[in-house]
């Protein structure tokens, strides 16, 4: 009911006229979906289930969605030998922007994107599968920048960093992804190392901008304190969140207006996190801002 609200536009984009008039089921309840979903959720939450029954229900749902892959494969088999990578394949919402011609570079881009998700679980918790799709298509686009002179690469990365930071993704995540992408590419294609050097220089540019606001020593100290005050960032489930908070302050101080406002309210939501977490977020934010004013008063 709810998932088709996400899937329907992707199916329409991928198949166009081939599926015209055949999407009634996926259209669901249209404008009434939100109300029906709310009623369904409330009904489910009132069921008197013990833990064993609850787990059985969850397992059944997971098994059902797992079986859908086999169904879709049967309905629309794909000849992998003739498959051509495109931005639309990685993310139907990404449009027609450029991606590399070499499948190995595409694989490396996807690997780098998923590695960044592992390092920052925040991405998965907040943005879910849609975030993964954009991470993959964005990473593939970054590989195409390697044909440009380094100043142009940095210009493009600076633009993307501002866009992402204003949407709740501090620039340190872009910095890390560029590093992971470079490592994956030179490992798979060492003969092209010099061509990929621009990615590393763009990452160094972002790092230098961050360190001008909060030097690495103070940056790490604030992030470590946050980790200790949050039970190892909720036992690792939200690891490196302290890093995101300090980075957001660096971005805000460097002139990205919504860098903090697009991140902190989400991290401070009482229905999502325990009280000690909220206190730690507030403290880390205050410490980072104090350090930013000390280090770079003209930028605050």
C-alpha positions in Angstrom: 0.0 0.0 0.0 2.6 2.5 1.0 5.7 1.1 -0.8 4.0 1.4 -4.2 3.9 5.2 -3.7 7.7 4.9 -4.1 7.8 2.1 -6.7 5.1 3.4 -9.1 7.0 6.4 -10.5 10.1 4.3 -10.9 8.3 1.7 -12.9 6.7 4.4 -15.0 10.1 5.9 -15.6 11.8 2.6 -16.5 9.1 1.1 -18.7 7.0 4.1 -20.0 4.4 3.2 -22.5 5.0 -0.6 -22.1 3.0 -0.5 -18.9 0.4 2.1 -19.8 -3.0 1.0 -18.4 -1.4 -1.9 -16.4 -0.6 -0.1 -13.2 -4.0 -0.1 -11.4 -2.8 -2.4 -8.6 0.3 -0.3 -8.0 -1.8 2.9 -8.0 -3.4 1.7 -4.8 -5.7 4.1 -3.0 -4.3 7.3 -4.5 -5.0 10.3 -2.4 -6.6 8.1 0.3 -3.4 6.0 0.8 -2.1 8.0 3.8 -5.4 7.7 5.7 -5.8 4.0 5.0 -2.2 3.4 5.9 -2.6 5.2 9.2 -5.7 3.1 10.0 -3.9 -0.1 9.0 -0.9 0.7 11.1 -3.1 1.5 14.1 -4.9 -1.8 13.7 -1.6 -3.7 13.5 -0.2 -2.0 16.6 -3.3 -3.0 18.7 -2.9 -6.7 18.0 -2.0 -8.6 21.3 1.1 -10.3 20.0 3.8 -11.8 22.1 7.4 -11.6 21.0 7.4 -15.0 19.2 4.2 -14.0 17.3 5.6 -10.6 16.4 8.8 -12.1 15.1 6.8 -14.7 13.0 4.8 -11.8 11.5 8.0 -9.9 10.6 9.6 -13.1 9.2 6.5 -13.7 7.0 6.7 -10.1 5.7 10.4 -10.4 4.9 9.9 -13.8 3.1 7.1 -12.4 1.1 9.1 -9.4 -0.2 12.1 -11.7 -0.8 9.9 -13.8 -3.1 8.9 -10.8 -5.1 12.4 -10.7 -6.6 11.8 -14.1 -8.2 8.4 -13.0 -9.5 9.9 -9.9 -11.1 12.7 -11.9 -12.6 10.2 -14.3 -14.2 8.1 -11.4 -15.5 10.9 -9.4 -16.9 14.1 -11.5 -17.5 17.2 -9.6 -18.2 20.1 -10.8 -20.4 23.1 -9.7 -18.3 25.4 -10.1 -21.2 23.5 -7.3 -23.1 23.0 -5.1 -20.1 24.3 -1.5 -20.4 24.9 0.6 -17.3 23.1 3.9 -17.1 22.2 6.4 -14.4 18.6 5.3 -14.6 19.7 1.7 -13.9 21.4 2.8 -10.7 18.6 5.2 -9.7 15.5 5.8 -11.8 15.1 9.2 -10.2 18.6 10.3 -11.2 17.7 11.4 -14.7 20.1 11.0 -17.6 23.4 12.3 -16.2 26.6 10.8 -17.3 28.0 7.5 -15.9 31.2 5.7 -16.9 31.3 3.3 -19.8 33.5 0.8 -18.0 31.4 -1.6 -15.9 34.4 -2.0 -13.5 34.2 1.7 -12.7 30.5 1.4 -12.1 31.1 -1.5 -9.7 33.8 0.5 -7.9 31.4 3.5 -7.6 28.7 1.3 -6.1 31.2 -0.3 -3.7 32.4 3.2 -2.5 28.8 4.4 -2.0 27.9 1.3 0.1 31.1 1.6 2.1 30.1 5.1 3.0 26.7 3.8 4.2 28.4 1.3 6.4 30.7 4.0 7.9 27.7 6.4 8.5 24.6 4.3 9.4 22.7 7.6 9.7 22.2 7.5 5.9 20.3 4.2 6.0 18.3 5.1 9.1 17.2 8.5 7.7 17.1 8.1 3.9 16.5 4.3 3.4 16.7 2.7 0.0 16.1 6.0 -1.8 19.3 7.3 -0.2 21.2 4.3 -1.4 20.0 4.8 -5.0 21.1 8.4 -5.1 24.5 7.5 -3.4 25.2 5.0 -6.2 24.2 7.3 -9.1 26.1 10.2 -7.5 29.2 8.1 -7.0 29.1 6.9 -10.6 28.8 10.5 -11.8 31.9 11.5 -9.8 34.0 9.0 -11.8 33.1 10.9 -15.0 34.6 14.0 -13.4 38.1 12.5 -13.7 38.3 13.6 -17.3 38.2 17.3 -16.2 41.1 19.4 -15.0 41.5 19.3 -11.2 40.1 22.9 -10.6 36.9 22.0 -12.4 36.6 18.7 -10.5 36.9 20.7 -7.2 34.4 23.2 -8.4 31.9 20.5 -9.2 32.5 18.7 -5.9 32.2 22.0 -4.0 28.8 22.6 -5.6 27.6 19.0 -4.8 28.9 19.4 -1.2 26.8 22.5 -0.7 23.7 20.8 -2.1 24.1 17.7 0.1 25.1 19.6 3.3 21.9 21.8 3.0 19.9 18.5 2.9 21.2 16.9 6.0 24.4 15.2 4.6 27.5 17.0 6.0 30.4 17.4 3.6 32.6 15.0 5.5 30.5 12.2 4.0 31.4 13.4 0.5 35.0 13.7 1.5 35.0 10.1 2.7 33.3 8.8 -0.4 35.8 10.5 -2.7 38.6 8.7 -0.7 36.8 5.4 -0.9 36.1 5.8 -4.6 39.7 6.6 -5.3 40.9 3.6 -3.3 38.5 1.2 -5.1 39.3 2.6 -8.6 43.1 2.3 -8.3 42.8 -1.1 -6.7 40.8 -2.4 -9.7 42.5 -0.2 -12.4 46.0 0.7 -11.2 47.1 1.7 -14.7 44.7 4.7 -14.5 45.8 5.9 -11.0 47.0 9.3 -12.4 43.6 9.9 -14.0 41.8 9.3 -10.7 44.1 11.7 -8.7 41.6 14.5 -9.0 39.2 12.7 -6.7 41.8 12.6 -4.0 42.6 16.2 -4.5 38.9 17.1 -4.2 38.7 15.1 -1.0 41.8 17.0 0.3 40.1 20.3 -0.6 37.1 19.4 1.5 39.2 18.2 4.4 41.3 21.5 4.4 38.1 23.5 4.4 36.8 21.5 7.4 40.1 21.8 9.3 40.2 25.6 8.9 37.1 25.8 11.0 37.7 23.0 13.5 41.3 21.5 13.5 41.5 17.7 13.4 42.6 17.4 17.1 39.6 19.3 18.4 37.3 17.7 15.8 38.2 14.2 17.0 38.0 15.2 20.7 34.4 16.4 20.3 33.4 13.4 18.3 35.0 11.0 20.8 33.2 12.7 23.7 29.9 12.3 21.9 30.6 8.6 21.4 31.4 8.1 25.0 28.3 9.9 26.1 26.0 7.9 23.9 26.9 4.4 24.9 29.3 4.0 21.9 26.7 5.8 19.7 23.9 3.4 20.6 26.2 0.3 20.4 27.4 1.2 17.0 24.0 1.5 15.4 24.5 5.2 14.8 28.4 5.2 14.7 30.1 8.4 13.5 27.2 10.6 14.3 29.5 12.8 16.4 31.6 13.2 13.3 28.5 14.4 11.4 27.6 16.9 14.0 31.0 18.6 14.1 31.2 18.5 10.3 27.8 20.2 10.0 29.1 23.0 12.2 32.2 23.3 10.0 29.9 23.5 6.9 27.6 26.1 8.5 30.6 28.2 9.6 31.9 28.0 6.0 28.7 29.6 4.7 26.3 26.6 4.1 23.3 28.1 5.7 21.2 25.0 6.5 24.0 22.6 7.2 23.1 22.4 10.9 19.4 23.0 10.6 18.9 20.1 8.2 20.7 17.6 10.5 20.2 18.5 14.2 16.4 18.5 14.4 16.4 15.0 13.0 19.0 13.8 15.5 17.1 15.6 18.4 13.7 14.0 17.9 12.6 12.5 21.2 10.4 9.9 19.5 13.4 8.6 17.7 16.2 8.7 20.3 16.6 8.4 24.1 17.0 11.5 26.4 20.8 10.9 27.0 21.3 11.0 23.2 19.5 14.3 22.9 21.6 15.8 25.6 24.8 14.6 24.0 23.8 16.0 20.6 23.1 19.4 22.2 26.5 19.4 24.0 28.5 18.3 20.9 26.8 21.0 18.8 27.7 23.7 21.5 31.3 22.5 21.8 31.8 22.5 18.0 30.4 26.0 17.7 32.6 27.3 20.5 35.6 25.7 18.8 34.6 27.2 15.5 34.4 30.7 17.0 37.8 30.3 18.6 39.6 29.0 15.5 37.9 31.1 12.9 36.0 34.0 14.4 35.6 35.8 11.1 33.6 33.0 9.7 31.1 32.8 12.5 
